[in-house]
């Protein structure tokens, strides 16, 4: 490579968007340290116990949902970078407080801080990353971000497992301190890149000034445009992500009678597929629409659940093969999701309303995260692994069918209304020779000819998503 090519490659690597992704990956690694041990740590506290575990997750989820609702309805209007910084500060405070919690009220306060911080940070980080890249690079950047966050989260969990193996359980409290401090780099990088973010926002707003896409949408219009994306986010977490995290381990061990290490094998296979297949999947889908990528996601998840259902009737070896195949297919579906969902959401809303729309999607994600495991537990209560897998297969089939219908409607040509009159340019006056002179004078009035306006002139026109 020539020196100029080396400098160009280095500049791309150290671009503001990649710096944010790298810093977020470091934070994700630190979060992975505490991720597998939160329930164990809190349940082991004498005055907290298992009730404190439910209290922590409940307060975290409720605070996250409240923040998302406030932001999505426009009641909380904070610029993106300050919102991200506030989220980081609260996240740091919440996880650092877990280091020394001893009573249920302290657990509740820490959960509220963590949930509020997560809600604010997640609502802001997507628009910030989007503002740092062009529309052509958006899909690849979000795909890369998804792969980095998943890989670093898994690496943090594995590293925490090694530390507890050699140092014992006494090291677990320090994981929460590290998780809190680990959020600081992404906040500092966002602040450092705020000038680039502001510059891009200024340019984008200047290009869209005077158009509908530069205006903030009212709540009803936002729900109409971003509602399909929010609905998909709810379905993806109800029948996808939350089932993989909570239901699959339960079904694997209790209903399919797999050894405990199989849960780790399923997770490792999933992460490996995401890391290895993310780039090829993004390239395969880059010439297609985002909705096509989401249909691919639904099809892969449906196939994964169907394979697990079919092989759950067989021997232990076939059941293990079914779980591994499911994990791989689910990971491929996640690759399609990561390079399609957020670009699709971003393409549907004006830049000024992106934080609101992302908060709406995050609120659906929160509902899905905390409701999905209940669905899985209810299915597992039937005592039949095939029932669980087949029900999830049916649910993903319905989601895929709805996505396909939405994709078909988005590709249909807009019918032209033949009876609609076309407005004349202002330079072409309407012919008045058909009017008698006295009627023409009454129409003109004392101030001269009135200018006839065709079509509505009041209100905001919303561009249809492409």
N, C-alpha and C positions, 0 to 999 in steps of 0.2 A: 504494500500500500504506500502511496505517496504521502508526503507530510501533510498535504492539504486534506487528503482523505482521512488520515488519522485524526486531524483536528476536527473534521466534520463529524466523525464517529464519536469522538469524545464529547463534542458539544451536544449531540443527540442523547448520549448517555446521561449527561449532567444537565439535561433540560429541566426547567422548573417542575413539569409534571412528573418526570422520573424521580426527581429529588423528593417530592411529596410521597411517591409510592415507596421509595426506599425507606424513608423515615416511618411511614405507616407500617411497613413490614417489620421494622425493629420493634415498634410498639406491639404488633401482633405476636411477635416471638415472646415478648415479656408477658403478654396476656396468656399465651399458651402455657406458661409456667404454672399459673394458678388455675387455669381452665378445668383440669381434671380433678382438682382437689378442693374445690370450693365447698361442696356438700360434706366431704369427709372432715374438713377443717372445722366448719361451723357445728356439725353434729357432735364433734368431740369436745366442745366447750361445755363445762358443767351446767351453766345457767342458760344455755341456748338450746342445745339438742336439735332433734329433727324438726321441731316446730319452728326453730329459728331459721332453718334452711328454707322452709316454705315462706316465712316472713321476708327473708332477704329477696328471694326471687319474685315474690308477689309485689313488694314495694318497688323493686327495680322495674318490673314490667309496667306497673301502674304509672310511675313517674315518667317512664319513656313514652307511654301512650299519651299522657296529658300534654307533654311537650310537643309531640307530633301533631296532636289535634290543634293546639294553640297556633302552631306555625302554619299548618295547612289551611286553617280558616282565616289567616291573615291577622289574627288578634295579636300575635307577637311578631313584630316586624323589626328584625335586627339584621344589619348587613352580614354578608357571608363570613368574612374573616373574623370580625368580633364574635359572631355566633360560634364559630369553630373554636376560638380561644376560650370562650366561656365554657364550652363543652369539655375541653381538655382540662381546664382547672378543676371543674367539678369531678371529672373522672379521676384525676390524680388524688383529690381529697377523699373520694369514696373508697378507692382501693387502699389508700394509705391508712384510712381509718380501720379497715378490716384487719390490719396488722395487730391491733390492740383491742378489738371489741371484746366485751365480757358480758354484756346484758342484752336482752331483746330490743330495748329502745335504741341502743347504739347500733345494733344490726339494722334496724329499720332506717335510721338516719343515714347509715352508710349506703344502704340500698337505694334510698331516694337520691342521694348524691350521684351514685353510679348511673342510675336510670336517667336522671335529668341530663347528666353529662353525655351519655350515649345518644339520647334523643337530639340534643343540640349539635353534637359533633357529626353524627351521621347525616343529619339534614343539610349540613353546610359543606361537607367534604366532597360530595358528588358534584355540586355546581362549581366548586373551586377547581377540581380536577378538569371538569369539562371546559372551564374558561381558559385553561392553560394549553389546550390542544385545538387543532383545527377539526372541522367536521369529518374530514377524510381519515384522520388518525384516531378518531374517537373509539371505534370498535376495538382496535388493537390495543389501545391504552387501557381501556376498562378490562379487557381480557387479561392483559399482563398484570394489572392490579389484583384481579381475582386470584390468579395463580400465585402471586407473591404472598398475598395474605393467607391463603390456605397452606402454602408450603411452610411459611414461617410459624404459623400457629401449630402445625404438626411438629415442626422441629422443636419448638418450645416445650410441647407436651412430652416429647421423647427425652429431651434434656432434663426436664423435671423428674421423669421416671428414673433416670440414671442417678440424679442427685439424691433422691429418696432411697435408692438402693444402697448407696455407699454412705450417706450421712444420716439416714433415718428420718422419721417423721418430724423431728424437731426443726427441720429446715423449711417446712411448709409455710409458716407465717411469713417468712421473708419473701416468698413468691408473690404475695399480695403487695408488699412494699415495692418489689421490682415492677409489678404490673402497673402500679400507679406512676412511678418515676419514669417508666418506659414510654408513657404517653407524652412526655415533655418534648422529645425530638420532633414529632410531627407538628406540634403546636409552634415550635420555633421555626421550622422550615416554612410553614404556612405564613407566618409573620414576615419571614425574610422574602418570600415570593409575593407579598401583597402588592408590591409595585407592579410586577408583571401581570398579576390578576386584575388590578385596577385598570391597567392600560388596555388589556384585552376587553374588559367590560366596557370601557369608554369607547373603544373602536366599534364594538358590537352594537352598543346603544346608538352610536352615531349613524351606523348603517341602517338601523331599524327605526330611527327617529321619524315620527309622523306616521308610522305604520302600526297595525294592530299587534304585531309580534313584539313590539317594544313596550307595550303597555301591560300593567299588572291586571290579571284577570279577576273578576269578582268570584266569590265562592261558588256560586251555582255554575258559572261557565267553567271554572277550574275542575269541578267535579264531573262535568260532562266530558271534558277533553281528557283529563288524567284518570277518570274513573276506570276505564278498561285496564290501564296499567296497574292501578291499585288493586283491582280485582284479581289480576293475574298474580300479583305479589302475594295476596292472601292465599290463593290456591296453591302457589308454589311452596309456601311454608306450611300450609295445612297438610298437604298430601305428599310433600317432597322432603324439604330440608329437616323439618321437625321429626318426621318419621324415621329418616336415616339416623338422626342423632339419638332419639329416645326409644322408638319402637323396635328398630332392627336389633339392637343388642338384647332387648327383652325377649323377642321372639326367637332369636338365635339360640340363646342359652336355655330358656324355660320351656319353649314349645318344640324346638328342633333338636334339643339335647346336644348342643355343641359345647366343647370345652370353652372355658373363659377366654383363652388366648385367641380364639377365632374372632372375637370382637376387635382385638388389636389388628389382626390380619385384614379384616374387612376395611378398617380405617386406613391402614397403610396402602392397600391396593387402591382405594379411592383417591388418596392424596397423590400417589404415584401417577395415576391416570391423568389427573388434573394437570400436574406439572409437565408431563411428557406430551399430552395431547392438546394442550391449550392452544399452542401456536398453529399446529396443523388444522385444528378445527376452525380457528379464526380465519385462516387463509381460505379454507373451503367455503366459508360462509360470507366472505367479504364482498362477493358479487351478488349476493342475495339481499333481500330486505330483512329488517330486524324481525318482523313477524315470521318469516320463514325460519329463521334461527330458533325462535321460540317454539314453533311447531316441531322442529327437530328435537328440541329439549323434551317436549311432551311425549313424542314418539319413543325416544330412548328410555325415558323413565317408565313408560308403559311396558316396553319390552323387558326391562330389568325386573319389574315386579312379576311379569308373566313367567319369565324363566325361573325365578325363585319359587313361584307357585307350582310350576310343573315338576321341578326337581325336589320339592319338599315331600313328595310322596315316596321317594326312593330311599336308598341306603344312606348311611352316614357319609360316605364318600360323595354320593350324588348331591346330598344336601349341602355339603361344604362347597362343591363345585357351583351349585346354584347361588350360594351367597357370594362367592367370589365373582361370578359372572354378573350378578346384580350390582355389586359394588363398582365394577368396571363400567357397566352401562350407565349407572347413575352418575359416575364421574364424567363420562362423555356428555351426558345431558347438562351437567353443571358447566362444562366448557361452552356449550351452545348458549346457555343462559347468560353467562358472564359477558359475552361479547355482543349480546343482543338486547337485554332488558333495559339497562340504563341508557344506551343510545336511542332505543325506541321511546323511552319516557322523555328524554331531552328533545327529541324531534317533534314531540306533540305539543309542547307548551312554549310560550314566549320566554326569553331569557329572564325577564323580570319576575316571572312566576315560578321559576324552576325550584327555588328553595321551598315554596309552598307545595308544589307537586311532589317533590322528593319527600317532604315531611308526611304527606298523605300516604305515599307508598310505604314509608317506614312505619306509620301507624298500623297499616294492614300487616306488615311483617311482624310487628309486635303481637298483634292478635293471633296470627298464625303460629308464632313460636310458642305461645302459652296455651293455645287451644289444641294444637296438633297432637301433643303427647296424650291429652285426654282421649282423643279419638283412637290413638294406638292402643292405649291401655284398655279401652272398652272392647276393641276388637280382640286383643289378647285374652280378655276374660272369657271368650268363647272356648278357649282351650285348644283351638285348631289353627296351626300355622297356615295351611292352605286358605282358610277363611280370611285371615289377615291379608295375605298376599293378593288374593283374588279381589277383595274389596278395594284395595289400593290400586290394583290394575284397572278396575272399572272407573274409579275416581279420576285417574290420570287419562284414561280414554276420553272421558267427558271433557276434561280440560283441553285436551288436544283437539277434539272436535270443535269446541268453541273458538279456539285459536285459529283453526283452519277456516271457519266461517268468517271470522273477523278479517283474516288475510284475503279471502275471496272478495269480500265486500270492499276492501281497500283498493283492490286492483280493478274493480269495475269502473268503466268510464262514466263520468258525470253526464246525465242526459241534458241536452240543450233544449231550452224552452222556446218553441217556435213563435209563440204569440207575444213574446216580450219585445218591446220597442227598444231600439238602440238609441242612446243619447247622441245628439249631434255634437261635434266639437263646438267650442264657444265661438270660433270664427265663422261658423255657418249659422246664420240666423234662420229661424223658422219662417217658411214662406207665408206671407200674409195676403197674397193676391186673391185668395178665395173668400176673404172677409169683405163685406161692404165697408165703405169708408167710415160710416157712422159707428158701426160695431167695432171697427179697428181702433177708432179713437177712444171708445169706452174701454176697450181692452188695454190700450196703452196707458191711459190715465194721464194726469198732468205732468208726471215726472218722466214721461217717455216710455218706450217699450219695456214691458216686464220680461225678465229672463226666466224662461220655463226650466225647472229642474226636474230631471227624470230620475226616479228612484229615491230611496231614503237618503237624507243628508245628516240625520242625527243618530248618534249611537256608535258603538264600536263594532267593527267587522272583524271576526276572528278567522284567521287563515285556517283552512282545513289541513290536518296533518297529512304529510306525504308518506 
